[in-house]
Amino acid sequence: MSIIHQNKFSSNNRIKKRKLFLEIQESGEKLFTNHFLIFVRESRDNHSKIGITISKKIDKRAVVRNKLKRRLREFFRTSKKYFNKKYEMIIIGKKNSKDINFHEIHRELTRLFYLKNIFNAKKNN
């Protein structure tokens, strides 16, 4: 007996191709927070997708960069049920993003997504 997880972060939710990264950056809406630059557009297929870029300029240590990416993926995984549509987004870390914890990420991105009507305010768990 297998359990199907509705909230999982599968490969369908990842943006992997450079061509798609560049396409979203060109055609998507550009949003800013204190720690991130985000490009968002409505999805062209049936899934919400995320691509994350954390460069070596933020920190040379892969451990630090990967930790930040894991936190962003976890935010996306737990919050995608609140999207009012299917979205494709690219999140790019700014220099000060390495010091942010998960709760600050959650607060910052949730606030932005509600202000930009990416999140549906009337969604019940």
DRENTI-716382 format. One record per residue: residue in one letter; x, y, z of N, C-alpha, C in turn. Coordinates in pm, whole numbers, padded with zeros to 5 digits, always signed. Atoms other than C-alpha are relative to their C-alpha. Example, Ala and Ser with C-alpha at 12.3 -4.5 7.8 and 13.67 -1.06 7.14 Angstrom:
a+00089-00119+00000+01230-00450+00780+00090+00120+00000;s-00082-00119-00006+01367-00106+00714-00077+00109+00073;
This chain:
m+00085-00117+00000+00000+00000+00000+00089+00124+00000;s-00081-00121+00008+00152+00331-00104-00083+00122+00035;i+00065-00125-00036+00069+00674+00026+00040+00105-00101;i-00029-00106+00097+00041+00953-00228+00007+00131+00076;h-00019-00129-00067+00178+01282-00102-00041+00112-00093;q+00047-00112+00080-00011+01581-00236+00099+00116+00005;n-00085-00115-00024+00250+01818-00102+00145-00022-00037;k-00141+00029+00028+00565+01667-00246+00059+00097-00102;f-00072-00085+00094+00827+01851-00445+00064-00091-00105;s-00046+00095+00101+00866+01640-00759+00080+00071-00110;s-00077-00059+00110+01073+01692-01071-00089+00083-00091;n+00092-00083+00077+00759+01837-01235-00004+00143+00052;n+00002-00131-00063+00797+02132-00997+00132+00075-00015;r-00131-00062+00015+01156+02213-01097+00020+00054-00141;i-00042-00053+00129+01284+02433-01375+00147-00038-00014;k-00135+00054+00014+01596+02263-01505+00075+00056-00122;k-00063-00042+00125+01662+02396-01854+00034+00148+00001;r-00045-00139+00007+01862+02714-01903-00091+00083-00089;k+00087-00070+00094+01640+02808-02197-00127+00049+00070;l+00122-00037-00072+01332+02810-01971+00030+00106+00106;f-00042-00103-00095+01520+03009-01703+00003+00136-00069;l-00014-00126+00073+01604+03278-01959-00134+00051-00052;e+00133-00037+00050+01253+03274-02106-00085+00065+00110;i+00077-00054-00113+01094+03336-01765+00057+00134+00043;q-00062-00127-00037+01345+03610-01686-00035+00111-00098;e+00035-00101+00101+01258+03787-02012-00149+00036+00004;s+00144-00026+00013+00879+03750-02003-00073+00012+00134;g+00067-00001-00130+00804+03728-01630+00000+00137+00066;e+00003-00122-00081+00713+04002-01384+00116-00005+00098;k-00117-00008-00087+01013+04117-01182-00043+00053+00136;l+00036-00038-00136+00961+04131-00805+00125+00005+00087;f-00116-00016-00087+01202+04243-00534-00040-00017+00146;t+00011-00001-00146+01239+04165-00165+00137+00043+00052;n-00129-00037-00057+01520+04249+00075+00109-00102-00032;h-00099+00107+00016+01688+03913+00010-00004-00070-00135;f+00016+00076+00124+01563+03793-00330-00050+00087-00115;l+00056-00052+00125+01492+03889-00690-00080-00115-00058;i+00088+00107+00043+01198+03693-00827-00064+00038-00134;f+00069-00015+00128+01067+03652-01182-00117-00097+00000;v+00120+00083-00007+00710+03521-01203-00082+00018-00128;r+00098-00004+00110+00478+03433-01490-00095-00118+00016;e+00094+00112-00003+00175+03212-01536+00062-00118-00073;s-00060+00121+00055+00272+02855-01611-00059-00034-00136;r+00044+00041+00133+00251+02724-01965-00050-00145+00000;d+00051+00137-00010+00170+02373-01844-00080-00017+00129;n+00092+00029-00109-00021+02206-01563+00059+00008+00140;h-00065+00000-00130+00229+02254-01279+00059+00137+00033;s-00080-00113-00046+00368+02536-01072+00143-00047+00007;k-00141+00039+00005+00745+02536-01112+00087+00108+00061;i-00094-00094-00060+01040+02695-00941+00142-00033-00047;g-00142+00011+00029+01399+02757-01040+00073+00091+00097;i-00072-00077-00102+01654+02878-00786+00144+00019-00045;t-00138-00031+00032+01984+03052-00851+00064+00067+00122;i-00078-00055-00110+02227+03108-00565+00146-00007-00045;s-00133-00001+00060+02563+03217-00703+00110-00008+00105;k-00116+00004-00089+02909+03181-00556+00033+00136+00058;k-00021-00134-00056+02907+03557-00499-00065+00011+00139;i+00069-00002-00129+02670+03492-00208+00087-00066+00106;d-00093+00070-00090+02903+03239-00045+00073-00104-00083;k-00079+00096+00077+03182+03027-00185-00026-00144+00042;r+00024+00135-00052+03080+02730+00031-00131-00057-00053;a+00118+00066+00055+02839+02491-00142-00101-00034+00109;v+00090+00035-00110+02696+02391+00196-00097+00114+00029;v+00082-00118-00029+02568+02744+00256-00100+00024-00113;r+00088-00022+00115+02426+02780-00096-00110-00107-00006;n+00098+00109+00005+02255+02440-00084-00102+00009+00113;k+00092-00018-00112+02103+02512+00257-00107+00104-00034;l+00095-00104+00042+01943+02829+00120-00096-00054-00106;k+00086+00059+00104+01812+02639-00184-00101-00096+00061;r+00093+00091-00068+01661+02371+00041-00111+00076+00071;r+00100-00082-00070+01484+02638+00245-00100+00059-00098;l+00090-00056+00101+01342+02801-00068-00091-00107-00060;r+00082+00109+00052+01224+02466-00208-00107-00042+00101;e+00097+00036-00104+01056+02386+00124-00111+00104+00010;f+00103-00104+00002+00877+02721+00122-00095-00023-00117;f+00081+00022+00119+00756+02651-00232-00089-00123+00017;r+00073+00125-00016+00651+02294-00148-00120+00018+00094;t+00108-00015-00098+00444+02395+00154-00099+00111-00037;s+00085-00115+00031+00299+02711-00002-00069-00007-00136;k+00056+00001+00136+00209+02608-00357-00151-00021-00001;k+00146+00016-00007-00145+02517-00243-00071+00134+00010;y+00060-00133-00013-00205+02891-00185+00005+00081-00130;f-00005-00072+00126-00126+02994-00544-00140+00008-00059;n+00132-00013+00061-00435+03132-00717-00001-00051-00144;k-00016+00059+00134-00302+02999-01052+00127-00083+00003;k-00127+00072+00014-00017+02781-01173+00105+00100-00047;y-00105-00098+00031+00306+02983-01183+00133-00068-00026;e-00141+00034+00017+00662+02949-01305+00077+00116+00060;m-00075-00109-00061+00910+03143-01098+00147-00036+00014;i-00144+00009-00021+01281+03202-01076+00030+00085+00122;i-00041-00074-00119+01423+03303-00739+00152+00011-00002;i-00144-00026+00001+01768+03463-00735+00037+00064+00133;g-00043-00051-00130+01944+03519-00406+00088+00123-00014;k-00087-00116-00008+02097+03857-00324+00112-00029+00100;k-00117+00024-00085+02424+03891-00132-00034-00026+00145;n+00033+00015-00142+02258+03919+00209-00093-00118+00028;s+00097+00108-00018+02034+03614+00156+00057-00120+00075;k-00057+00117-00067+02279+03366+00309-00029-00002+00150;d+00021-00009-00144+02197+03486+00661-00146-00014+00042;i+00143+00004-00030+01818+03448+00638-00042-00141+00041;n+00049+00132-00042+01640+03165+00822-00133-00030-00068;f+00120+00042+00069+01336+02970+00707-00121+00088+00033;h+00116-00081-00040+01084+03176+00906+00003+00138-00064;e-00012-00131+00067+01217+03502+00760-00031-00014-00149;i+00032+00026+00142+01201+03353+00409-00151-00010-00016;h+00145+00021+00006+00844+03243+00473-00075+00132+00015;r+00067-00129-00025+00740+03584+00609+00018+00095-00119;e-00031-00093+00108+00911+03782+00333-00073-00038-00130;l+00061+00042+00126+00784+03576+00038-00152-00006+00010;t+00145+00004-00017+00434+03523+00178-00059+00140-00012;r+00048-00139+00006+00389+03897+00226+00001+00052-00145;l-00011-00044+00139+00511+03969-00127-00106-00066-00088;f+00094+00072+00085+00292+03699-00285-00145+00041+00026;y+00135-00052-00026-00021+03826-00109-00018+00139-00060;l+00009-00136+00057+00054+04185-00213-00014-00002-00151;k+00003+00010+00146+00102+04079-00576-00110-00093-00051;n+00112+00089+00034-00208+03852-00571+00043-00131-00064;i-00044+00132+00043-00004+03542-00640-00063-00105+00091;f+00069+00086-00096-00146+03385-00325-00147+00039+00005;n+00142-00021-00014-00520+03345-00291-00032+00019+00147;a+00027-00033-00140-00628+03512+00035-00114-00084+00058;k+00116+00073-00050-00944+03299+00059+00021-00149+00001;k-00026+00144+00003-00777+02958+00034-00005-00057+00140;n+00004+00072-00129-00867+02727+00322+00082-00126-00016;n-00092+00114+00002-00607+02464+00400-00057-00112-00081;
